[in-house]
Amino acid sequence: MLNQRGTDGSKRKVATGNASTGGRVVGNLPVATKKSKADEQGEVPLRSLEAWGHYRDYLDSCACTSSGEDGGAVLQEDDDGDFDELFEVIGILKGILPEPDTNTGEGLLRVDDLEKERPSIMSAQDVSAEFRTMSTIKGLLPVLISMSYLHVGSHAISLVLEEEQGGDGSIFSRRPEEYLALSLQYFPYNAAAASMLANYLRMNMLAPVDHICNLYMLAANNASKMRSLAISLLDNETVDEEVKEWIELLLLNGIAGSEFADPEDGQEEEDSGDKEGNGKDQEEEEEEEEEVTDSEVEATASFMASLLNSIQGKHEEALKYQKKFGITHRIHPNVWSGAKLSANDVVAKTAGDLPVPVPASFRSTIDGNGVLPEKQYKGLCDVFSPTSPYWRESDYDNRGYYSYFLDLTDDMRNSPKNIIEDVIVNYLLPLAKRGLSAEEGEKICGAEWWTHHRPIEANLGHQLHFDTDEALLAQEQAVTHPILSSVLYLRGGSTGHAVSPAGSTIVFDQTPDSEQVASKVWTSQPRNNTFMIFPGDLLHGVLPCPGDEASAPQSSLEQPEHRLTFMVGFWTRRVPDKMTDRRLYGPCGPLPPSTGDHTWVQNIATGYGSGCNSAASSGRAEIVSFALPEISPAWECLDKDGNRNIDSDGRCLEIPRGLDHRFFVQNAPYCFRDSLMNKDESF
């Protein structure tokens, strides 16, 4: 199956500047209808077959493909194919096809033009017209050059990544989004190109969220229609078999991200039935072999359209795309809006008024101060800065979940060996104990800690999950939790009473044993140098970070603002004691050795050691607890009267695993417990 390269929201792709275009590419323009010179001279058939030969050579050079998050096929990182063949295709077809009719000198559509020039969504009349056009090789030529530009754009994205990591990204003369825009200019209904372009713009923060959402909606609608169109053409006996090869590879595989289902699936069961005389006749078997998988492009684009519409508060529009997945519950629209409450709307509670246990936030009563003194706060921000060695040396972008377990001892209070011990023992633990009874607080013996950073605006949030002992869960399928979970907000949040540009933490009144979905949810809006706690068995996650003008980078060379958080799970037992395979950079792992491969371990110890005492005892009385806002209801049920929420065509798409944040789910609340048993899960 041919397809586009998936792009993971947890990584930022660098966008290179190009002052000559004067704008950013985000869409398509219609193709001119004038006849080309080659067409008038009758040279189209021969040159077309030559271009197709180069395209097939490119496909053959791609030794293997795999399924990507964007839908369609994804080239393996170690074998990107001979993209020189793609330039051969483009060179030939540019001599055959008319140039795209554009309104800029560079032939590219800019961000601001999207207000006037909406992306092209196929209508019923368009489908009928394209059916006639695409039954011939000549009619498929715009699709061929469009797909060639799409693959070039995919390669360009890979090279931008290599350049970001110190490689040479100068092979291509255009930016990735320019190639993808050209793909859409030659064939405006290329859903795979629209989806990839939307992804690239979103992760590089190159266009407003509503413009990007429009591209996803374009891709979702066109992918579905192109899949149906391709199937109709392939089933039509009047279409030439050679043309059907083009249709299958370009329209079905490439644009829709669909393929013919593997006829060997379930073959063993059928063979068994044949032996018993219950086998199907040849005609029935042939029909089964013609089954086509759902469109991966449609699934990815529909999910993203649903998510971005929800971020914008367009929940009815989002529902149109959620129906495609047969979901039964979604986070209630009131949660999306309520999570954006100003800090002024949060009511302060003194420590004595704090209910036990309940999610709560701790802040300083003095403006400009936080739960950590300036020295510890700045030190922690520096150690975990998005550009610090920690992320590279721990291979954060490519690893699954990993954390560290710290045994809490009395000696750490007065003589911490590093800033982690100092912050947890002297500042966070005393605040956490305020949310417990005295007896429960004394039982805390260990702290599991980890950290995350996400670029604001490009961040899709963090999936809903439970904090657990990952090792014990894998070994014994036992579900256990820390007595308290917590979040220390370091960067990306607000510094005063304004609404934070970063996504809010949301905590549901729901545990793995719940038989009903949560009735309420608590929201914690990030505010720098504040601390929040909640019972360790509650479902929680992070809403997407919509950002604002202040958080967006002003140029392609500027790093975006990041949502930087430091998490601690407080345990009443020593978790590593039951681990059979404790390892570096695994769940509850040990601190790595202080070597050249782990310079961050040296960094956290700077300023600490023998004779170094913490200053925790001075000036901390101003830290008070705040009750977090509650929103009810937490979930909106879409499975009313037992009627499952499915799209009108009866199909039920599968939510792409890499994008599923469980903001829209099936079979709640049981789906959340089921996710615990999924070995592929990582938080």
Backbone hydrogen bonds, N-H to C=O, Kabsch-Sander energy under -0.5 kcal/mol:
donor,donor_aa,acceptor,acceptor_aa,energy
4,Q,71,G,-0.8
11,K,8,D,-2.2
14,V,12,R,-0.5
16,T,14,V,-0.5
21,T,18,N,-1.3
22,G,18,N,-0.6
22,G,19,A,-0.5
26,V,109,L,-1.1
32,A,99,E,-0.6
38,A,95,G,-0.5
40,E,36,S,-1.6
41,Q,37,K,-1.4
42,G,39,D,-1.1
43,E,38,A,-2.2
47,R,43,E,-1.7
48,S,44,V,-2.6
49,L,45,P,-2.0
50,E,46,L,-1.8
51,A,47,R,-2.3
52,W,48,S,-2.4
53,G,49,L,-2.1
54,H,50,E,-1.8
55,Y,51,A,-2.1
56,R,52,W,-2.7
57,D,53,G,-2.2
58,Y,54,H,-2.1
59,L,55,Y,-2.2
60,D,56,R,-2.7
61,S,57,D,-1.7
62,C,58,Y,-0.8
62,C,59,L,-0.9
63,A,61,S,-1.3
66,S,74,V,-2.4
68,G,72,G,-1.3
71,G,68,G,-1.3
73,A,2,L,-0.8
74,V,66,S,-3.0
76,Q,64,C,-1.1
79,D,76,Q,-1.5
83,F,81,G,-1.3
85,E,82,D,-1.7
87,F,83,F,-1.3
88,E,84,D,-1.5
89,V,85,E,-2.0
90,I,86,L,-2.6
91,G,87,F,-2.6
92,I,88,E,-2.2
93,L,89,V,-2.6
94,K,90,I,-2.2
95,G,91,G,-0.7
95,G,92,I,-0.9
96,I,93,L,-1.0
97,L,93,L,-3.5
101,D,30,P,-1.0
102,T,100,P,-0.9
107,G,104,T,-1.4
111,V,24,R,-0.8
113,D,110,R,-0.6
114,L,110,R,-0.6
114,L,111,V,-1.7
115,E,112,D,-1.1
116,K,113,D,-1.0
117,E,113,D,-3.3
118,R,116,K,-0.7
121,I,119,P,-0.6
127,V,123,S,-2.3
128,S,124,A,-2.0
129,A,125,Q,-2.3
130,E,126,D,-3.0
131,F,127,V,-2.0
132,R,128,S,-1.3
133,T,129,A,-2.1
134,M,130,E,-3.1
135,S,132,R,-0.8
136,T,133,T,-1.0
140,L,136,T,-0.9
140,L,137,I,-0.8
141,L,137,I,-0.6
141,L,138,K,-1.0
144,L,140,L,-2.1
145,I,141,L,-2.3
146,S,142,P,-1.9
147,M,143,V,-2.8
148,S,144,L,-1.8
149,Y,145,I,-2.3
150,L,146,S,-2.0
151,H,147,M,-2.3
152,V,148,S,-2.2
153,G,149,Y,-2.6
154,S,150,L,-2.1
155,H,151,H,-2.3
156,A,152,V,-2.6
157,I,153,G,-2.0
158,S,154,S,-1.7
159,L,155,H,-2.2
160,V,156,A,-2.0
161,L,157,I,-2.0
162,E,158,S,-2.1
163,E,159,L,-2.6
164,E,160,V,-2.3
165,Q,161,L,-1.4
166,G,163,E,-1.5
167,G,162,E,-4.5
169,G,167,G,-0.8
178,E,175,R,-1.0
179,Y,175,R,-1.4
180,L,176,P,-1.9
181,A,177,E,-1.9
182,L,178,E,-2.2
183,S,179,Y,-2.0
184,L,180,L,-1.7
185,Q,181,A,-2.0
186,Y,182,L,-2.1
187,F,183,S,-1.6
190,N,187,F,-1.9
191,A,189,Y,-1.5
194,A,190,N,-2.0
195,S,191,A,-2.5
196,M,192,A,-2.3
197,L,193,A,-2.7
198,A,194,A,-2.3
199,N,195,S,-2.2
200,Y,196,M,-2.5
201,L,197,L,-2.6
202,R,198,A,-2.4
203,M,199,N,-2.6
204,N,200,Y,-1.3
205,M,202,R,-0.9
206,L,201,L,-2.5
212,I,208,P,-2.0
213,C,209,V,-2.5
214,N,210,D,-1.8
215,L,211,H,-1.6
216,Y,212,I,-2.0
217,M,213,C,-2.5
218,L,214,N,-2.4
219,A,215,L,-2.6
220,A,216,Y,-2.8
221,N,217,M,-2.3
222,N,218,L,-2.5
223,A,219,A,-2.5
224,S,220,A,-1.5
225,K,221,N,-1.8
226,M,222,N,-2.9
227,R,223,A,-2.1
228,S,224,S,-1.9
229,L,225,K,-2.6
230,A,226,M,-2.7
231,I,227,R,-2.2
232,S,228,S,-2.3
233,L,229,L,-2.3
234,L,230,A,-2.5
235,D,231,I,-1.7
236,N,232,S,-0.7
236,N,233,L,-0.6
237,E,235,D,-0.6
239,V,236,N,-1.3
244,K,240,D,-1.8
245,E,241,E,-1.2
246,W,242,E,-1.1
247,I,243,V,-2.5
248,E,244,K,-2.8
249,L,245,E,-2.2
250,L,246,W,-3.0
251,L,246,W,-0.6
251,L,247,I,-1.4
252,L,247,I,-2.1
253,N,248,E,-3.0
254,G,249,L,-1.2
255,I,250,L,-1.8
256,A,251,L,-2.1
258,S,252,L,-2.6
261,A,291,E,-3.4
265,D,262,D,-1.8
267,Q,264,E,-2.2
270,E,266,G,-1.8
271,D,267,Q,-2.8
272,S,268,E,-1.8
273,G,269,E,-1.7
274,D,270,E,-2.3
275,K,271,D,-1.8
276,E,272,S,-0.9
277,G,274,D,-1.7
278,N,273,G,-2.8
279,G,273,G,-0.5
285,E,281,D,-2.1
286,E,282,Q,-2.3
287,E,283,E,-1.8
288,E,284,E,-2.0
289,E,285,E,-2.0
290,E,286,E,-0.9
290,E,287,E,-0.6
291,E,288,E,-1.6
293,T,259,E,-3.0
296,E,257,G,-1.6
296,E,294,D,-0.5
297,V,256,A,-1.3
298,E,256,A,-0.6
299,A,295,S,-2.0
300,T,296,E,-2.5
301,A,297,V,-2.7
302,S,298,E,-2.6
303,F,299,A,-2.2
304,M,300,T,-2.4
305,A,301,A,-2.5
306,S,302,S,-2.3
307,L,303,F,-2.5
308,L,304,M,-2.9
309,N,305,A,-2.0
310,S,306,S,-1.8
311,I,307,L,-2.3
312,Q,308,L,-1.6
313,G,310,S,-1.3
314,K,309,N,-3.0
315,H,313,G,-1.3
318,A,314,K,-2.1
319,L,315,H,-1.8
320,K,316,E,-0.9
320,K,317,E,-0.6
321,Y,317,E,-0.7
321,Y,318,A,-1.0
322,Q,318,A,-2.0
323,K,319,L,-1.9
324,K,321,Y,-0.8
325,F,322,Q,-1.7
326,G,323,K,-1.2
327,I,322,Q,-1.0
328,T,665,V,-2.5
329,H,665,V,-2.1
330,R,636,E,-1.9
331,I,663,F,-2.4
332,H,634,A,-2.3
335,V,332,H,-1.9
336,W,332,H,-1.0
337,S,333,P,-1.6
338,G,334,N,-2.9
339,A,335,V,-2.0
340,K,337,S,-1.4
341,L,338,G,-1.5
343,A,497,H,-1.0
344,N,497,H,-0.7
345,D,342,S,-2.1
346,V,343,A,-1.4
349,K,625,S,-2.1
353,D,350,T,-1.2
354,L,350,T,-0.6
354,L,351,A,-0.9
360,A,533,I,-2.1
361,S,626,F,-2.6
362,F,531,F,-3.8
363,R,624,V,-2.2
365,T,622,E,-1.3
367,D,365,T,-0.6
369,N,366,I,-2.1
371,V,529,N,-2.2
377,Y,373,P,-2.8
378,K,374,E,-2.7
379,G,375,K,-2.3
380,L,376,Q,-2.4
381,C,377,Y,-2.2
382,D,378,K,-2.3
383,V,379,G,-2.2
384,F,380,L,-1.9
385,S,382,D,-1.0
388,S,385,S,-2.8
391,W,388,S,-0.7
392,R,388,S,-0.7
393,E,389,P,-3.1
394,S,390,Y,-1.8
395,D,392,R,-0.8
396,Y,391,W,-2.3
398,N,395,D,-1.2
399,R,395,D,-1.2
403,S,586,G,-1.9
404,Y,449,W,-2.1
405,F,589,G,-2.0
406,L,404,Y,-0.5
406,L,447,A,-3.0
407,D,405,F,-0.5
408,L,445,C,-2.2
409,T,407,D,-0.5
412,M,409,T,-0.7
413,R,410,D,-1.0
414,N,410,D,-0.6
415,S,411,D,-2.4
419,I,604,I,-2.7
422,D,418,N,-2.0
423,V,419,I,-2.6
424,I,420,I,-2.5
425,V,421,E,-2.4
426,N,422,D,-2.0
427,Y,423,V,-1.3
428,L,423,V,-2.3
429,L,424,I,-3.0
431,L,427,Y,-0.8
432,A,428,L,-2.7
433,K,429,L,-2.3
434,R,430,P,-0.6
434,R,431,L,-0.9
435,G,432,A,-1.7
436,L,433,K,-1.6
441,G,437,S,-2.6
442,E,438,A,-1.6
443,K,439,E,-0.7
443,K,440,E,-0.9
444,I,440,E,-0.5
444,I,441,G,-1.0
445,C,571,W,-2.4
446,G,571,W,-1.6
447,A,406,L,-2.4
448,E,569,G,-2.8
449,W,404,Y,-2.7
449,W,447,A,-0.5
450,W,567,M,-1.9
452,H,565,T,-1.8
454,R,563,R,-1.3
456,I,561,E,-2.9
457,E,545,C,-1.3
458,A,456,I,-0.8
459,N,455,P,-0.8
462,H,542,V,-2.2
464,L,661,H,-2.1
465,H,540,H,-2.6
467,D,536,G,-0.5
469,D,480,T,-0.9
470,E,468,T,-1.2
473,L,469,D,-2.2
474,A,470,E,-2.0
475,Q,471,A,-2.4
476,E,472,L,-2.8
477,Q,473,L,-1.3
478,A,472,L,-1.1
480,T,478,A,-0.8
483,I,570,F,-1.8
484,L,570,F,-1.3
485,S,534,F,-2.9
486,S,568,V,-1.0
487,V,532,M,-2.4
488,L,566,F,-2.6
489,Y,487,V,-0.6
489,Y,530,T,-2.3
490,L,488,L,-0.6
490,L,564,L,-2.5
491,R,564,L,-1.5
494,S,526,P,-2.0
502,A,492,G,-0.5
505,T,524,S,-2.5
506,I,541,G,-2.4
507,V,522,W,-2.6
508,F,539,L,-3.2
509,D,520,K,-2.1
510,Q,508,F,-2.5
514,S,511,T,-1.6
521,V,631,I,-2.0
522,W,507,V,-3.1
523,T,629,P,-1.7
524,S,505,T,-2.9
525,Q,523,T,-0.5
528,N,494,S,-2.0
529,N,489,Y,-2.7
530,T,489,Y,-0.7
530,T,527,R,-0.9
531,F,362,F,-1.9
532,M,487,V,-2.5
533,I,360,A,-2.6
534,F,485,S,-2.1
536,G,483,I,-1.0
538,L,535,P,-1.6
539,L,510,Q,-2.3
540,H,465,H,-2.2
541,G,506,I,-1.9
542,V,462,H,-2.2
543,L,504,S,-2.5
545,C,459,N,-1.5
547,G,501,P,-1.9
551,S,548,D,-0.6
552,A,548,D,-1.1
558,E,555,S,-1.0
561,E,551,S,-1.5
563,R,454,R,-3.6
564,L,491,R,-2.1
564,L,562,H,-0.9
565,T,452,H,-2.3
565,T,563,R,-0.5
566,F,488,L,-2.4
567,M,450,W,-2.6
568,V,486,S,-1.3
569,G,448,E,-3.2
570,F,484,L,-2.7
570,F,568,V,-0.5
571,W,446,G,-2.6
571,W,569,G,-0.6
575,V,573,R,-1.1
577,D,574,R,-1.5
578,K,575,V,-1.5
579,M,576,P,-1.5
586,G,583,R,-1.0
589,G,403,S,-2.1
589,G,586,G,-1.4
595,T,593,P,-1.8
598,H,595,T,-1.3
599,T,596,G,-0.5
601,V,598,H,-1.4
602,Q,598,H,-0.8
603,N,599,T,-2.1
604,I,600,W,-2.0
605,A,601,V,-0.7
605,A,602,Q,-0.6
606,T,603,N,-1.1
608,Y,605,A,-2.4
609,G,416,P,-0.7
612,C,609,G,-2.1
613,N,611,G,-0.6
618,S,615,A,-1.3
623,I,620,R,-1.4
624,V,363,R,-2.5
624,V,622,E,-0.5
625,S,349,K,-0.5
626,F,361,S,-3.5
627,A,347,V,-1.3
628,L,359,P,-0.8
631,I,521,V,-2.6
634,A,518,A,-0.5
636,E,330,R,-3.1
637,C,635,W,-0.6
638,L,328,T,-3.5
639,D,328,T,-1.0
640,K,638,L,-0.6
642,G,639,D,-1.2
643,N,640,K,-2.0
644,R,642,G,-0.8
645,N,327,I,-0.6
646,I,644,R,-1.3
647,D,323,K,-1.3
647,D,651,R,-0.6
650,G,647,D,-2.0
653,L,324,K,-3.4
659,L,656,P,-1.5
660,D,656,P,-1.1
660,D,657,R,-0.6
661,H,659,L,-0.8
665,V,329,H,-2.7
671,C,667,N,-1.5
672,F,669,P,-1.4
673,R,669,P,-0.8
674,D,670,Y,-2.5
675,S,671,C,-1.6
676,L,672,F,-0.7
676,L,673,R,-1.0
677,M,673,R,-0.8
677,M,674,D,-0.9
678,N,675,S,-1.1
679,K,677,M,-0.7
681,E,678,N,-1.8
